[in-house]
Amino acid sequence: MLETWPPNYTSVFAQRQSRHKKLRSNLIGAKEYYRTRPVEFIEHWVSTYDPRVTGGELPSRLPFVLFQRQKDLVAFLLACLDGEANGLIEKCRDVGATWVCCAFSVWLWLFWPGVAVGWGSRKEQLVDKIGDPDSIFEKMRMIILGLPREFLPEGFSTKDDLAYMRIINPETGATITGEAGDNIGRGGRKRIYFKDESAHYERPEKIEAALADNTRVQIDISSVNGLGNVFHRRREAGQEWQPGRPVSKTSANIFLIDWRDHPAKTQAWYDERRAKAQSDGLLHVFAQEVDRNYAASIENVIIPAEWVRSAIDAHLKVGFGDDGLWVGALDVADGGGDRNALALRKGSVLKHVEEWGERDTGLTARRAVTACQKLGPVDVQYDCIGVGSGVKAETNRLRDEGLMPYSVNFIPWDAGASPRDPDSFVIIGDYNSPLNKDFYGNMKAQGWWQLRRRFENTHRAVTEGLRLSVDDMISIPSNLPLLRQLEKELSQPTASKSARMKLIVDKSPEGTRSPNVADAVMMAFWPAKTTLTYGEWVN
């Protein structure tokens, strides 16, 4: 459901005035109400500041009306606090993530007696610079001073309690303190610690060592900054959090906030800013800060991130359905921190993806069977080498005992096998192109390259209006679970040449983990039966 944006601020101001009158008559009840409702507190009382609108139709100070993904972010912070777990917020530029965390910190400061909140960033002036609303502590000062005075603690003094890098609640002893650079984590124990722009620290390992003993809840907030740094490694090792689900205590919980989550940011907004970045020679910066592309500077990426974005809701953009059979693929975890992944498509539309950490291949096979049994006839291709042999054993047992649904058929898929149709030309009908057996190093390379062709065709159909065969395209619904994770994983693998000059795929460039969900998607779409040659036009 699309959110109306911008909000009707005239109505919001009127509601706040009316609410303020009620607040005065029942302050105790109001404080008790907001003690457990940070979203309502923020939306009812917190204001933000944006100097870019000065002189326009709107004032620079506006009520903080949260859009849905920002509300999810508040829930995420609460879940990390309650579960005493670490969180990582991967954000694009200008989606208000830092403002949300600042407002949440003020809420804690008001309603959690004795709480100690820490904030850090790579430079001191980013943490606090008196009078500069771009600094974190000036944001929090503006929030506090914009609240009705009834909420302010007893004995509160703007001079004494809103000091440089230190905000004190004299009534309850709650504090918010700041640190910068290598000093982050040196200021004593904290209930929760926010690290702003943590992908950009010069010596992050020193900071990690200091924070490890001083807080049980560490929240990393950052735009992306390439591969291999601590922020990226933590993000790769973490698990994407979903609203309503418990947090993990053994790995970082990942919260993604993208420009498409902001109701004011349209495709036209994106296209305009991308064009400007390209003309300024800063497309790589745009790719990192807006597209959240860790591999923006990596060469030989098989599926460019731009093509993946074009495929989101391509069936709606181009106008095609999900006609065709169900096909599934199961990527089996090979131990360690690896995870199982299942992908299901109907025709050219991806319908479902999920991943889980179960190491028992028997349980993994049964979970896949359960997910597929109500779909009708479905072929499920599974990674059959190594631990995947356990899936074969379990599905054979189910079949022998009459427990396998008649409609579900498991098919082995060997990534290291010779390419399919080895004596056919890579480009069908082009006799000058190489043979599959001479071009691809193995089945995996062929599968990823064919998936690339699907995305390229889809991108051209969406952006150039070409009429191509639906069987040669791919659509990823925008409401697909793990969508943001899948976007990242699809643009992770790179291509190179083997010693025998054949195409091979590196699924996990240095600093990344195996793209299990994307691997399952690739397997689900290859082998694929097409009615037309790739690139053939439909008149």
Secondary structure as UniProt FT lines:
FT   HELIX           9..25
FT   HELIX           27..34
FT   TURN            35..36
FT   HELIX           38..45
FT   STRAND          47..49
FT   HELIX           51..53
FT   TURN            54..55
FT   STRAND          61..63
FT   HELIX           68..83
FT   STRAND          87..91
FT   TURN            93..94
FT   HELIX           97..111
FT   TURN            113..114
FT   STRAND          116..121
FT   HELIX           124..127
FT   TURN            130..131
FT   TURN            133..134
FT   HELIX           136..145
FT   HELIX           149..151
FT   TURN            154..155
FT   HELIX           158..161
FT   STRAND          162..163
FT   TURN            164..165
FT   STRAND          166..168
FT   TURN            170..172
FT   STRAND          175..180
FT   HELIX           181..183
FT   TURN            184..185
FT   STRAND          192..196
FT   HELIX           198..200
FT   HELIX           204..212
FT   TURN            213..214
FT   STRAND          218..222
FT   HELIX           230..237
FT   STRAND          239..240
FT   TURN            243..244
FT   STRAND          253..257
FT   HELIX           259..261
FT   TURN            263..264
FT   HELIX           267..279
FT   TURN            280..281
FT   HELIX           283..289
FT   TURN            294..297
FT   HELIX           305..311
FT   HELIX           315..319
FT   STRAND          326..331
FT   TURN            336..337
FT   STRAND          340..346
FT   TURN            347..348
FT   STRAND          349..356
FT   HELIX           361..372
FT   TURN            373..374
FT   STRAND          378..383
FT   HELIX           386..388
FT   HELIX           389..400
FT   TURN            401..402
FT   TURN            406..407
FT   STRAND          408..413
FT   TURN            415..416
FT   TURN            422..423
FT   TURN            428..429
FT   TURN            431..432
FT   HELIX           436..439
FT   HELIX           443..464
FT   HELIX           470..472
FT   STRAND          475..476
FT   TURN            478..479
FT   TURN            481..482
FT   HELIX           483..490
FT   STRAND          494..497
FT   TURN            499..500
FT   STRAND          503..506
FT   TURN            510..511
FT   HELIX           516..524
FT   TURN            534..535
//
